[in-house]
Amino acid sequence: MANVKPVNMKSDTFSQMKTDLDITLNRLLKNMDEYASDKADLTVKITVTLDDGPEGTVPKFDHKITSTLQIKDEAKGTVGGAGYVLEEDGHGGHVLRPTSEQTQMDV
């Protein structure tokens, strides 16, 4: 029974998953620092499949590790509004023309 693998997180059975988790966690922390983010999610999913085999139950453990870091970048602005009116330019387009109030404020 030298090749017996215990099914627990302490053993080497899931060493690849633990390595992938370490890599993903460290990459996430680096990205959080780089983008000045103070919150992220790290998800570990293990899918277990059991099939009948000639010598007994055949297990398969698939893992998927994902990290989510939300980065929001936004720019806002306004063109026009109070002090302007929209007029046709005579060439099939439009222009913003200052109203008399805008012209007086600019003077």
C-alpha positions in Angstrom: 0.0 0.0 0.0 2.9 2.3 -0.6 1.1 4.2 -3.4 -2.0 4.9 -1.3 -3.0 8.6 -1.3 -5.0 10.0 1.6 -7.9 12.1 0.5 -7.3 15.2 2.6 -5.8 18.6 2.3 -2.8 17.8 4.5 -1.5 15.1 2.2 0.3 15.5 -1.2 -2.8 14.1 -3.0 -3.9 17.6 -3.8 -0.4 19.1 -4.2 -1.1 20.4 -7.7 -4.2 22.2 -6.5 -2.4 23.7 -3.6 0.4 24.9 -6.0 -2.2 26.4 -8.3 -3.9 28.1 -5.3 -0.6 29.6 -4.1 0.2 30.9 -7.6 -3.3 32.4 -8.1 -3.3 34.0 -4.6 0.1 35.6 -5.1 -0.9 36.9 -8.6 -4.1 38.3 -7.1 -2.2 40.1 -4.3 0.2 41.6 -6.8 -2.7 42.8 -9.0 -4.5 44.3 -6.0 -1.3 46.2 -5.0 -0.7 47.3 -8.6 -4.3 48.6 -9.1 -4.7 49.9 -5.5 -7.7 47.6 -5.0 -8.8 46.8 -1.5 -11.2 43.9 -2.2 -11.1 40.8 -4.4 -12.5 37.3 -4.5 -10.7 34.0 -4.7 -12.7 30.9 -5.4 -11.6 27.3 -5.2 -14.0 24.7 -6.8 -13.5 21.0 -6.6 -15.7 18.8 -8.8 -15.8 15.2 -7.6 -16.8 12.4 -10.0 -17.2 8.8 -9.0 -17.5 6.0 -11.6 -17.7 2.3 -11.2 -14.6 0.4 -12.3 -13.6 -3.3 -12.4 -11.8 -3.0 -9.0 -14.2 -0.6 -7.3 -15.1 3.1 -7.3 -12.9 5.3 -9.5 -12.7 8.9 -8.2 -11.7 12.0 -10.2 -11.1 15.3 -8.5 -11.0 18.3 -10.9 -10.1 21.7 -9.5 -10.7 25.3 -10.7 -9.3 28.3 -9.0 -10.4 31.8 -10.0 -9.7 35.2 -8.8 -11.8 38.3 -9.4 -10.5 41.8 -9.1 -12.9 44.6 -10.0 -11.3 47.6 -11.5 -13.5 50.5 -12.4 -12.1 53.3 -14.5 -14.5 56.2 -15.3 -14.3 59.6 -17.0 -17.2 62.0 -17.2 -17.9 65.3 -18.8 -20.6 67.5 -20.3 -20.6 69.6 -23.4 -23.3 72.2 -23.8 -26.1 72.6 -21.4 -27.3 76.0 -20.1 -25.9 78.9 -22.1 -26.0 77.0 -25.4 -28.7 76.2 -28.0 -28.5 73.6 -30.8 -28.9 74.9 -34.3 -28.6 73.4 -37.8 -25.4 74.6 -39.5 -26.9 74.7 -43.0 -24.7 71.9 -44.2 -26.7 69.0 -42.8 -25.0 69.1 -39.4 -25.5 70.9 -36.1 -23.7 73.4 -34.0 -23.8 74.6 -30.4 -24.4 78.4 -30.3 -23.9 80.4 -27.2 -27.0 82.1 -26.0 -27.0 85.8 -25.2 -26.6 84.9 -21.6 -23.4 82.9 -22.3 -22.0 85.6 -24.6 -22.6 88.2 -21.8 -20.9 85.9 -19.2 -17.8 85.4 -21.5 -17.3 89.1 -22.0 
